């Protein structure tokens, strides 16, 4: 699955969240999505696809830097390349764990599964 298809999947499924897709070449590391839930809370989502067999998440130094600097209401949403329903949500504050340890060693995610991840973001 490509990130563009991943975006379409969550946009069509998560009706209670408003999405603005950011395509920013001027500010490297800016997350893929600026989002707002029904409570009016803004947050960002970095979308990633990983191979479950490896568990590694490919993040650029600029993406890591962004999440290290902006730790509140920033998230990394990781989908499995093998099973698009296997989605894990991690807070941006744990980005170094994802880079260094992958999804299998980074500790438990905030949520697993599309509906559970949406629920966490709706409650912000």
C-alpha positions as CSV (number, residue, x, y, z in Angstrom):
1,X,0.0,0.0,0.0
2,X,1.2,3.5,-0.8
3,X,0.9,6.4,1.6
4,X,-1.6,8.1,-0.8
5,X,-3.9,5.1,-0.6
6,X,-3.4,5.0,3.2
7,X,-4.5,8.6,3.4
8,X,-7.6,7.9,1.3
9,X,-8.5,5.0,3.5
10,X,-8.4,7.0,6.7
11,X,-10.1,10.0,5.2
12,X,-13.0,7.9,4.0
13,X,-13.3,6.0,7.2
14,X,-12.7,8.7,9.9
15,X,-15.6,11.1,9.2
16,X,-15.3,12.9,12.5
17,X,-11.9,14.2,11.7
18,X,-11.1,17.0,9.2
19,X,-7.9,16.5,7.2
20,X,-5.7,19.0,5.3
21,X,-3.0,17.2,3.3
22,X,0.3,19.1,3.5
23,X,2.7,18.9,0.6
24,X,5.5,21.1,1.8
25,X,8.9,21.1,0.1
26,X,10.0,24.4,1.7
27,X,9.8,23.1,5.3
28,X,11.2,19.5,5.2
29,X,9.9,17.3,8.0
30,X,6.5,18.8,8.1
31,X,4.0,16.0,8.8
32,X,1.7,14.7,6.1
33,X,-1.6,15.8,7.6
34,X,-2.9,18.7,9.6
35,X,-6.1,17.5,11.3
36,X,-8.9,18.8,13.5
37,X,-11.3,16.7,15.5
38,X,-15.0,17.7,16.3
39,X,-13.9,19.3,19.6
40,X,-11.8,21.7,17.6
41,X,-8.4,20.3,18.6
42,X,-5.7,20.5,16.0
43,X,-3.0,17.8,15.6
44,X,-0.7,16.4,13.0
45,X,-0.3,13.0,11.6
46,X,2.8,11.5,9.9
47,X,1.7,8.6,7.8
48,X,4.1,5.6,7.4
49,X,3.9,2.2,5.8
50,X,6.2,-0.4,7.2
51,X,7.0,-4.0,6.5
52,X,5.9,-6.0,9.5
53,X,8.6,-8.6,9.0
54,X,11.3,-5.9,9.5
55,X,9.3,-3.6,11.7
56,X,11.4,-0.6,10.8
57,X,9.9,2.8,10.2
58,X,11.7,5.0,7.7
59,X,11.8,8.6,9.0
60,X,14.0,11.3,7.7
61,X,16.2,13.4,10.1
62,X,13.9,16.3,9.3
63,X,10.8,14.4,10.4
64,X,12.5,13.3,13.6
65,X,13.6,16.9,14.3
66,X,10.0,18.1,13.8
67,X,8.6,15.6,16.3
68,X,11.3,16.2,18.8
69,X,10.6,20.0,18.7
70,X,6.8,19.7,18.6
71,X,5.9,16.9,21.0
72,X,2.3,17.9,21.8
73,X,-0.5,16.7,19.5
74,X,1.8,15.2,17.0
75,X,1.4,11.6,16.0
76,X,2.9,8.9,13.7
77,X,0.3,6.5,12.2
78,X,2.0,3.4,11.0
79,X,0.3,0.9,8.7
80,X,1.5,-2.6,7.8
81,X,2.3,-3.2,4.2
82,X,0.9,-6.7,4.5
83,X,-2.4,-5.9,6.3
84,X,-3.9,-2.5,5.8
85,X,-6.1,-3.0,8.9
86,X,-3.1,-3.4,11.1
87,X,-2.5,0.3,12.0
88,X,-0.6,1.6,15.1
89,X,-0.7,5.1,16.5
90,X,2.4,6.5,18.3
91,X,2.9,9.9,19.9
92,X,5.4,12.1,18.1
93,X,7.3,12.3,21.4
94,X,8.4,8.7,20.9
95,X,9.8,9.2,17.4
96,X,13.3,8.2,18.4
97,X,12.0,4.9,19.7
98,X,10.4,4.2,16.3
99,X,13.6,5.1,14.5
100,X,15.9,3.2,16.7
101,X,13.8,0.2,17.7
102,X,11.1,-0.1,15.0
103,X,7.4,-0.8,15.8
104,X,8.2,-4.1,17.5
105,X,10.6,-2.6,20.0
106,X,9.2,0.8,20.5
107,X,6.9,-0.2,23.3
108,X,3.1,-0.3,23.1
109,X,1.4,2.1,20.7
110,X,-1.4,4.5,21.9
111,X,-3.8,2.4,19.9
112,X,-4.0,-0.5,17.4
113,X,-6.5,-0.8,14.6
114,X,-8.2,2.0,12.5
115,X,-11.2,2.4,14.8
116,X,-9.1,2.5,18.0
117,X,-6.7,5.0,16.6
118,X,-9.6,7.2,15.5
119,X,-11.0,7.0,19.0
120,X,-7.8,8.3,20.6
121,X,-7.6,11.2,18.2
122,X,-11.3,12.1,18.6
123,X,-10.8,12.4,22.4
124,X,-7.9,14.9,22.2
